[in-house]
Amino acid sequence: MTSTQPRPDKTAAHFDENAQHIAKRQYLQPSDGDLSGMFWRIADWVAGAEAPEARQGWAQKYYDLMAEKRFCPGGRVLAGAGTQHGNVLNCFVQGATEHEPSSFEGVMEVARKLALVTKVGGGNGVNLDVYRPRARSSRSDNGVRGWAYMSAEHADVGDFIEGLMRPPTQPDGDKQPVAVRNWSRVVYGQAIRPELVALARASGVQIVRTLPEGVQTVPDDMGGIIDAARAVAEAAKLGLEPRIDLSSMRPEGAEIKGSGGTSSGPVSFLLEIFDNFLEWANRGGEDSGPINTLRYVYAPVLRVVRQGGTRRGAGMATISIAHPDVLDFLTAKDLDREAAEGDISTFNISILVDTQFWDTLQQGGVWPIDAQDVPGKYYLAPQPGEYGGTWPELPERAEDGAKGVPVYGGGLPARWLWDQIAQHAWSTGEPGLIFNDRVNEFSALKNLGKRYEIRSTNPCGEIPLTIGEPCDLGAINLSAYVENSTFNYEAFREDVRTCVRFLDDVLDVNVFALEDNRVASQDLRRLGLGVMGLADALIKLGLRYDSEAGRTVIYEIMSTLREEAVAESERLGQERGIYPVFQRHEAQMPHEPRRNVAVLTVAPTGTTSMLMGVSSGIEPVFSPFIWRKIGSEYRALLHPLFVELLGSYPPAKGMEQGGEWDWDKVTEAVSENHGSVVGLTFIPDALQQVFVCAHDISPADHVRMQGAVQRAFDDGGQHAANSLSKTINLPNSATVDDVKGAYEEAYRTGCKGITVYRDGSRQFQVLSTSKKKAKTEEAPAPAAPDPADLAAAEVMGEGPASPAPVEAAPVPAPALQPAAPAQNAAPVRPRYDRPARLQGVTDMVKLTDPTSGHRRSFLVTVNHLGGNPVEVMVISGRAGDEANADSEALGRVVSIALQHGVPAQALIHTLRGINGGLYGSYNGRLVGSKADLIAVALDTFQKDLGGASLPPLAGGSGELFPASAPAAAPSGVSVDGLGGERCPVCEERAVIREEGCLKCQACGYSKCG
């Protein structure tokens, strides 16, 4: 019950403008008004689980925790508490409980669960081990076509005719045409407008007056849509042509009352759900193998069903390293396969590695597995004799470029399979590894048999779950408990108890979309209390993140967290009751009676840590500042703790303005130093020693911190911890052996899993691995390539550590025609003659017109000779339009200047800062025009060629992994330009990998909430 008395606002003293912006974009409900109102909404709703006479008191305690930045619930709680759909649990693991999991009915049961849970905002994990290996008869050219009908009166009939939908990765982006593989489209109506008739004829769509008999009407609800898709797949398996009518479905953009979001529309469901389900059936359905089931059933559901009605869903797929289709799984997300077969980027993928495989690997043995070939990727090559520790170099298969797989007897060399996993992680950041036997060894359910064996996790891997279980997340802010360089353990213990009660209350007020999820939740009552601000806490304590002393203190803090959380769960068990599974199997349980099967985790706190203004989870500070998009502008936002600490020193000479620090100059200097304060003379030595960032820390020390936290959670024999979410960032120069070194360090230090990401690997994959031969003849400047075309043209492989040079089409410099040439003057010859072929770098950049909000794509290319830039091209819009002509002219003029010896720095100074009414972020710099874009391209191109390495860190290990890394190898991750993957919200290339998740440094988006 909400109090009628005026309620205090404690947020003003703690939350800045950036926090207000994030809350408004992500979490505020219309009735909240402001941050304080949001926290009261959450506190009142969660306290509803308490006895009526105690609710107001607990609501006040919960409010104080959040408003004073000591605790932050998971993102779904912030957004969903007290709303109509009522689901605030972040994620679930789904499996078939009503049918045989490997059957057709079992697959469809899981698909329906994925749809219904994604609709109300939950992420999902699935384990693929239950599915039969791909049958030899599974083919892509089998099967039938269906007939899809739509009334000419439907609001989306034009999109239906043209096959247009918004990209799942950009729900607010422009509509794009998508090919329909398995359906013929028909528009029906008595009086159809002439323009529709013409459009239909041009698009190959048939027109009829009336809807034929026997056509299945697709309902306008999520469960009904999935049931209709199931009927389509069933018909196709029988060789019957399915016929569906989409006219009853609400149009694209219509409100969904249950989730508060909007519908993606009937065309998206035709192109994603019905087309892919029919493809799956044509390939053999449940006999087509686990990867086809993932690609054509589960991934499309997560793509088209917007998570919470606002963004595409997120998932985790796992498979055992012993499954015959593990090689198919390993290559499933290769860019060429995704382009040719279908996208599964909504799922993270991880391989379950058990103790038996690990022992076989250490012994150099053969892993017993009946592996299958993967067309275009792997073919089986049986070898004579016994395996002697080495395998021969095998040729690629001529017809499709597949690699040879050395097969000895009934298996593969474990080291060969290990190498393939590491090579893929080096190339793409996936798959992750889950040490499954260790997960189950420390599970409180380890003695209860297969029903409670854990084989999957939530999308970011921090909570391994049994089938049907949800995760209930929140994070306590460690930084808030450091006072005068001392950690306040007494206050920390008290707040841990309140946080555990908060999360236990959430399980009782949550509204579940599925009954089996509710039952699993109440049976086990699993909680996920984690942390944020760990790096900030270490800095305030004067300890380095990458030091043994720092890890020792964190182990002590995390041990205290474990002890207090378990003690509160035991106390709550006495007050409220023990979790039911314990009561049913008490003799087999390895711990004392308590309320919750587990209480601890470290979940991604991407956006929530930004809201709280502290470092994410157990990750180091990424950088002292980030570029953040606020409105139509990009601003450099400094880390609050960095401002506080540096501000306590008098401003250095040359870095002051009006007697205070000039933060613009500080930001520029840090940016020039690759996002690090180390080596900057104006930064006090004491601050340099402790304010180490992600790119200053060796990968080995990243792993050791993860291991220290996991050991603190698991020590004590209480079986109360889940797992952790953390990304081990490797420098771009890291090798495949470094990846394997990270794996081995993770296993040795007690981790339950590991995700590695080599800086820049995924974004360079398209550029570095083309098997196509480059054409040498000159050609006109190309139009901006479609990303789908790029993906289709490139394949994933073991490319170089840096992107292969991109050959740009030459733009011949026009001959100079002086108006009045001096008589007998020698002709002016360029300093650099342009050859027929140049090498360089091409980037795609999007600039925004803030008045209209329209975004325009630009390709900017800098080509060089011997390291000297000699040609610049800017391509935008459609060839021939006026804006593109201006872009081409500007590029030609700059190119002539460069070829005639004008220093690039002079051009940079001339063009930098010109404001033309277009804004965006490029290589970490704010860009205001096409001229400004060229200046930044030239400036960053020269710096990249310089290749200056970071100064060594005083006291830092600098190591990658002891067994394989040269001492001189750079040990961190560059933050120049935030050079990451494209954000699905703001579309900037500002996405970084942290906490086993994706987070945008520009707008605050986090894939994991």
Secondary structure as UniProt FT lines:
FT   TURN            12..14
FT   HELIX           17..26
FT   TURN            30..32
FT   HELIX           35..46
FT   HELIX           47..49
FT   HELIX           52..54
FT   HELIX           55..67
FT   TURN            68..69
FT   STRAND          71..73
FT   HELIX           75..80
FT   TURN            81..82
FT   STRAND          91..93
FT   TURN            101..102
FT   HELIX           104..119
FT   TURN            120..121
FT   STRAND          123..127
FT   TURN            129..130
FT   TURN            136..137
FT   TURN            140..141
FT   STRAND          146..151
FT   TURN            152..153
FT   TURN            155..156
FT   HELIX           157..162
FT   STRAND          164..165
FT   TURN            168..169
FT   TURN            171..172
FT   STRAND          176..177
FT   STRAND          183..188
FT   HELIX           194..203
FT   STRAND          206..208
FT   TURN            213..214
FT   STRAND          216..217
FT   HELIX           222..237
FT   TURN            238..239
FT   STRAND          243..245
FT   TURN            247..248
FT   TURN            252..253
FT   STRAND          255..256
FT   TURN            257..260
FT   STRAND          261..262
FT   HELIX           266..269
FT   HELIX           270..274
FT   HELIX           275..282
FT   TURN            283..284
FT   HELIX           285..287
FT   HELIX           290..293
FT   HELIX           294..298
FT   HELIX           299..304
FT   STRAND          306..307
FT   TURN            308..310
FT   STRAND          311..312
FT   STRAND          315..320
FT   TURN            321..322
FT   TURN            324..325
FT   HELIX           326..330
FT   TURN            331..333
FT   HELIX           335..341
FT   TURN            345..346
FT   STRAND          347..353
FT   HELIX           355..363
FT   STRAND          366..368
FT   TURN            375..377
FT   STRAND          378..382
FT   TURN            398..400
FT   STRAND          403..408
FT   TURN            409..410
FT   STRAND          411..413
FT   HELIX           414..428
FT   STRAND          432..435
FT   HELIX           436..441
FT   TURN            444..447
FT   HELIX           450..452
FT   STRAND          456..457
FT   TURN            459..460
FT   STRAND          464..465
FT   TURN            467..468
FT   STRAND          470..471
FT   STRAND          473..477
FT   HELIX           478..481
FT   STRAND          482..483
FT   TURN            484..485
FT   STRAND          486..487
FT   HELIX           489..509
FT   HELIX           515..524
FT   STRAND          528..532
FT   HELIX           534..541
FT   TURN            545..546
FT   HELIX           548..576
FT   HELIX           580..584
FT   HELIX           586..588
FT   STRAND          600..602
FT   HELIX           606..612
FT   TURN            617..618
FT   STRAND          625..630
FT   TURN            631..632
FT   STRAND          633..638
FT   HELIX           640..647
FT   TURN            653..654
FT   STRAND          656..657
FT   TURN            658..659
FT   STRAND          660..661
FT   HELIX           663..672
FT   TURN            673..675
FT   TURN            678..679
FT   TURN            681..682
FT   HELIX           685..690
FT   HELIX           694..696
FT   HELIX           699..714
FT   TURN            715..716
FT   STRAND          721..724
FT   STRAND          727..730
FT   TURN            732..733
FT   HELIX           736..748
FT   TURN            749..750
FT   STRAND          753..758
FT   TURN            759..760
FT   HELIX           761..768
FT   HELIX           787..793
FT   TURN            823..824
FT   STRAND          839..848
FT   TURN            850..852
FT   STRAND          855..865
FT   TURN            866..867
FT   STRAND          868..876
FT   TURN            879..880
FT   HELIX           882..899
FT   TURN            900..901
FT   HELIX           904..911
FT   TURN            912..913
FT   STRAND          919..922
FT   TURN            923..924
FT   STRAND          925..927
FT   HELIX           930..946
FT   TURN            954..955
FT   TURN            962..964
FT   TURN            967..968
FT   HELIX           976..978
FT   TURN            984..986
FT   STRAND          991..994
FT   TURN            995..996
FT   STRAND          997..1000
FT   TURN            1001..1003
FT   TURN            1007..1008
//
